[in-house]
Amino acid sequence: MMKRSEEITGQYFTFLKKHIQDVISGTVPEFMEVNEIAGELAVSHKHLTDTIKKETGQHPCYFYDQEIIREAKLFLANSDRSVAEIARLFTYDPSNFSKFFKKMTGLTPGEFRSNSQQ
């Protein structure tokens, strides 16, 4: 029998993956806040945060950022779109996207792309 906390954690990850795909495809105009996701999962923001932290040791935002970066890396490695176009797909201003990407990976999107294409 799965514990409720495991269930919530699983639902969060499932929701996150689908939500990020929906944003990239343009089905949804922008990324939801974690408190809005909690609402979609019918739990309070605090309960969602506490549960994810307890189950994984990390804040829900950590996984949100990781998943966005994972998807962004796929676009950088596998598409000819410019970094600015990719940033816009992810609803970021290009300079903010580059800062976020560098903070998360240690590389700029351009550096990541050239490394992945060697």
C-alpha positions in Angstrom: 0.0 0.0 0.0 1.5 3.3 -1.1 1.8 6.0 1.6 -0.2 9.2 0.9 3.1 11.1 0.9 4.5 8.9 -1.8 1.3 9.4 -3.8 1.5 13.2 -3.5 5.1 13.1 -4.5 4.4 10.9 -7.6 1.5 13.2 -8.6 3.7 16.2 -8.3 6.3 14.8 -10.6 3.7 13.6 -13.1 2.0 17.0 -13.1 5.3 18.8 -13.4 6.4 16.8 -16.5 3.1 17.3 -18.3 2.8 21.0 -17.3 6.3 21.8 -18.6 5.4 20.0 -21.9 2.2 22.0 -22.1 4.1 25.3 -21.6 6.7 24.4 -24.3 3.9 23.4 -26.7 2.0 26.6 -26.1 -1.1 24.8 -24.7 -0.6 26.7 -21.4 0.7 30.3 -21.6 3.0 30.3 -18.6 4.5 28.3 -15.8 2.3 27.9 -12.7 3.6 28.7 -9.3 4.1 25.8 -6.9 1.2 27.0 -4.8 -1.0 26.8 -7.9 0.2 23.2 -8.6 -0.6 22.3 -5.0 -4.1 23.6 -5.7 -4.3 21.4 -8.8 -3.3 18.4 -6.6 -5.9 19.4 -4.0 -3.3 19.9 -1.2 -2.1 23.0 0.6 1.1 24.7 -0.6 2.7 23.9 2.8 1.6 20.3 2.8 3.0 19.8 -0.8 6.3 21.5 0.1 6.7 19.5 3.4 5.8 16.2 1.7 8.2 16.7 -1.2 11.0 17.7 1.2 10.3 14.7 3.5 10.2 12.3 0.6 13.1 13.6 -1.4 15.2 15.9 0.8 14.6 18.8 -1.7 12.1 21.7 -2.1 9.5 21.2 -4.9 11.1 24.2 -6.7 14.4 22.3 -7.1 12.7 19.6 -9.2 10.7 22.2 -11.1 14.0 24.0 -12.1 15.7 20.6 -12.8 12.9 19.5 -15.1 12.9 22.8 -17.0 16.7 22.6 -17.4 16.5 19.0 -18.6 14.0 20.0 -21.3 16.0 23.1 -22.2 19.1 20.9 -22.7 17.2 18.6 -25.1 16.2 21.6 -27.2 19.8 23.0 -27.1 21.3 19.7 -28.1 18.8 18.6 -30.6 17.3 21.6 -32.4 18.5 24.4 -34.6 16.4 27.0 -32.7 18.4 30.0 -31.4 18.9 30.3 -27.7 16.5 33.3 -27.7 13.8 31.2 -29.4 14.3 28.4 -26.9 14.1 30.9 -24.0 10.8 32.2 -25.4 9.4 28.7 -25.7 10.1 28.3 -22.0 8.5 31.8 -21.4 11.7 33.4 -20.4 13.3 36.6 -21.4 16.5 35.5 -23.2 18.9 37.1 -20.8 17.0 35.8 -17.8 17.0 32.3 -19.4 20.8 32.4 -19.9 21.3 33.5 -16.3 19.0 30.8 -15.0 20.7 28.1 -17.2 24.2 29.2 -16.1 23.2 29.2 -12.4 21.8 25.7 -12.7 24.4 24.1 -15.0 27.6 26.2 -14.7 27.4 26.8 -18.5 25.7 29.3 -20.7 23.2 27.8 -23.1 25.6 28.5 -26.0 28.5 26.8 -24.2 26.2 23.8 -23.4 25.2 23.6 -27.0 28.7 23.7 -28.4 29.8 21.0 -25.8 26.9 18.8 -26.7 27.7 19.0 -30.5 31.3 17.9 -30.4 
